[in-house]
């Protein structure tokens, strides 16, 4: 059946006889859609129109005929003095170009979609998708220097991600702005549809309900529909946070975390490792953030999952033969590598046995590899972003080193299982650069004068005597100097924050963010005037392209400049998701 969505601009006739044109057709113009992948179509008009004046066609045929679905007219949407058309659960089986025309009165608008198929045979059995939230070039460079060292201008070693075969630049912008967040960006990776900031698996519409927006299929849903592969998610954030949620969720509001947790359970990924246990616990349990009595941990246990809450329990659970593993190691986000492994700051006193990203990745691969049909594993290093926001560069970089170690685990697996595609990327960037070094041995107390630029920068003196890949200390006498091109008013101390994560700004009596004076009296601290609105307390995402690297079957499709939605298409083609692989 050839056909596609329908709708958009149309004239709306108000009671005053004034006209307006339809504003939006979902999916948007130039959408790329996998054959037989379900999605909702919606047309939003600017005002109230008569059903008799509305027509929606797909390649010249009435939408109901072309799509085989009922077209529902809504005279007045909830909370909106305007009309709309919905066509839910659309499937298009035939590849091709589909033009949708929506009319209301004399006004009309059209959009065009490309529906694509995939090869009959999959190139890869497994996909390991590793994403460091907020990963920017400076994070990678700093991780290499801090971990491997540099002599006479050449790195003394390479990161695991440095030697992946293929590379592409990835555009990250949202459908509403050049800037973006982790919800839209990861959703684009995991669905093939770009959407708005804060949205997951939906096109953000104008109704009040965040859960009724027009949906499109996620990668996990496609895998469940078309294959017998297992699915795993590993993250150092809450499992309901934007990046992991993009595999499962359909909501315009990434903050719908209790609802997102239910959506995860509906799809039951075989391996689930991370934080966010507060959304698994019934409301009567201390620390719960649910508003119902559902015990999600028990639901998983009843479904045959082995459950772990500490690094030790994870290690023990890795020997189970169920192939199903739930690990919840924090009520919120896991602590950074620097705090967890070295400084013992943050919330490590409350959660002293948190596993790291490497241990979780190894455990996940051990379980997922038991499925002869293969698997898709997504691994997120969340704290690269969570520490870049407050301009805490040492924590962000050490977590980048840990992320690279997880890349190493994936590469070791792929060496033994060459039918594995590895993808390594970020979801968006931060406005951070390495300026040079800070040298405590320079004379004087003015820390600003201790900053070395150009030839005065020299090389930092991090040491890794135990060979674990991490610097033995981050507070060495000559260290990298990273700086952001955006942020709130704050005090630059030119030093690592050893007492706990940096809090650059706090609210004043007018609810505006000002520099946190807790750092004012640090010797040599300099007040840096911010350049973002004063209602912002941390640095913001940058619009710069993300670097993607890949290796393994299908990786040759990654090249040049690509949109994040194009990445999904590569994965779909590599796994032949346009072909039913189960009976």
C-alpha positions, 0 to 999 in steps of 0.5 A, a space after each residue: 500500500 503506497 501512501 503516507 501521512 497527511 497534513 498541514 497548512 490549510 485555511 481556517 475559518 474563524 467565527 469572525 470569518 478571518 482566515 489562517 493557514 494550517 501551521 504544521 504537518 507531522 511528520 515534518 517535511 523531508 522526514 525519512 521513514 523505515 518501511 512498515 515502521 508505525 507512526 502517527 500523522 497529525 495536521 494542526 490548523 491555526 484556527 477552527 475549521 469545518 470538517 467539510 472544508 478539510 481534505 488530506 491526500 497522499 500522492 493524490 489519493 484521499 488519506 483514508 484510501 492511501 493509508 488504509 486508516 481512519 482519518 479523525 477530525 478534531 474540531 477543537 483540540 483540548 485547550 486549543 481554539 483550533 482544529 486538527 486531523 489525526 491518523 494514528 498507527 500508519 504503516 507504509 510498506 512500499 519504499 518511495 517518495 510520498 507527498 501529503 497535501 492538506 487543504 482547508 478552504 482555499 489554503 493548502 500545504 504539502 510535505 514530502 517524506 522518503 520511505 526507505 527499505 533495507 537490504 534483505 540480509 543483515 550485515 551485522 548480528 550485533 550493534 554496540 552503540 556507545 555514547 558519551 553525553 555531551 562529548 566534544 573534541 576537547 573532552 577527547 583531547 584532554 582524556 588522551 593527554 591526561 591518560 596517555 601523556 604527551 612528549 615533544 608534541 606527540 601523544 604517548 598513546 592512543 585512546 580506544 576510540 582513536 583507532 576506529 575505522 570510519 568517521 562522520 560529522 553529525 548535525 545535532 539541531 532540533 526541529 525548532 532551533 539550532 540548539 538542542 538537548 539530549 532528549 531530541 538528539 538521542 531520540 533522533 539517533 534511536 528513531 530516525 526522526 528529529 524532534 523538539 527539545 525535551 521530546 522523546 519518540 514523538 513530534 511535539 504538538 500543542 496540546 496540554 497532555 505531554 503523552 498524547 503527541 504523534 508517535 513514531 517507532 523507536 529502535 527497540 520497538 523495531 527490534 521487538 517487531 522485526 527480530 529476536 535480538 536482545 536489548 541492553 541499556 547501560 548508563 551512569 545516569 538515571 535510567 529514565 533520563 533523556 538519553 536512555 529513555 530515548 530507546 523506549 519513551 514516547 513523551 513531549 516532556 522528558 521529565 515524565 520519568 515515572 511514566 518513562 519507567 513504565 514504558 521501559 518495562 513495557 518493552 522489557 530490555 534484557 539488560 538494564 543497568 544504571 541509576 534511578 531506582 527511585 522510580 522503580 520503588 512504590 510510593 510508600 518506600 522511602 526515597 521513592 519518586 512514584 505516585 503509585 503503589 507499583 513495585 517495578 523491581 518485583 515486576 522484573 523479578 517476577 519476569 525472571 530478571 536477576 537483580 543487583 544493587 552493588 558492584 559485588 552483586 553485579 559481579 555475582 549476577 553476571 554468572 547467572 544464565 537467565 540472560 535477563 539482568 536488572 541493576 539499580 545502583 543509585 536512587 539518582 545518577 551514579 557518581 563520577 569516576 573521579 568521586 567514585 574511584 579516587 576522591 570518595 566525594 559526592 554521594 559515595 558515602 551513601 552509595 559506596 559500591 557503585 559499579 563503573 561503566 566498564 564493569 557494567 558494560 562487561 556484565 551486559 555483554 556477558 548476558 546479551 551474548 547468550 542470545 544466538 539471534 544477536 543483540 543491540 547494546 547502548 552504553 552511555 557515559 552520562 557524567 561527561 555532560 553532567 559535569 560539563 554543565 557546571 564547568 567541572 572539567 576534571 570530572 568530565 574528562 576523567 569520565 571520558 577516560 572511563 568511557 573510552 575504557 568501555 569502548 575498549 571492552 566493546 572492541 575486545 568483544 568485536 575482535 572475537 565477534 566480527 559480526 558486530 558494528 560499533 558506533 561511538 559518538 556524543 549526542 551534542 557538544 559543549 562549548 569547551 576548549 583546551 586553552 593551555 596549562 596552569 603552572 603552579 610553579 610560576 611566581 606570584 599568587 595571581 592565578 591568571 598569570 600562571 596560565 600558559 598559552 602558546 609556547 608558555 603552555 609546555 606540557 602537563 605533568 600528570 603521572 600514571 604510575 600504576 598503569 590503570 589509564 587514569 592520572 594518579 592525581 588531577 591536582 598536579 602542579 602543571 595541568 590542563 586548562 579547559 575553559 567554556 565559551 558560555 556559562 553564568 557568572 562564576 569564580 574561576 579558581 584554576 584548580 580541580 574541585 577536590 571537595 566535590 563537584 563544582 557549583 558555579 552559581 547560586 540564586 539571589 533573592 531575585 531568583 537570578 543566578 550569581 557567582 557562588 561566593 563559596 569560591 571567592 576566597 580561593 587564592 587567585 580566584 577570578 570573577 568571570 562574567 557570564 554570557 547566558 541569561 541570568 536565569 541559567 545556573 550552568 553552561 549550555 550545550 553548543 551547536 557544534 557538530 558531533 564526531 561519530 566513529 565506527 567500525 565493523 560491518 555497516 560502518 562504511 555508511 558513516 561518512 561526511 556530514 550526516 544528520 542524527 536521523 541518518 544514523 538510525 537509517 544506517 543501523 536499520 540497514 545494517 540490521 535489515 530492519 525492513 525485513 521480518 526476521 521472526 516467524 
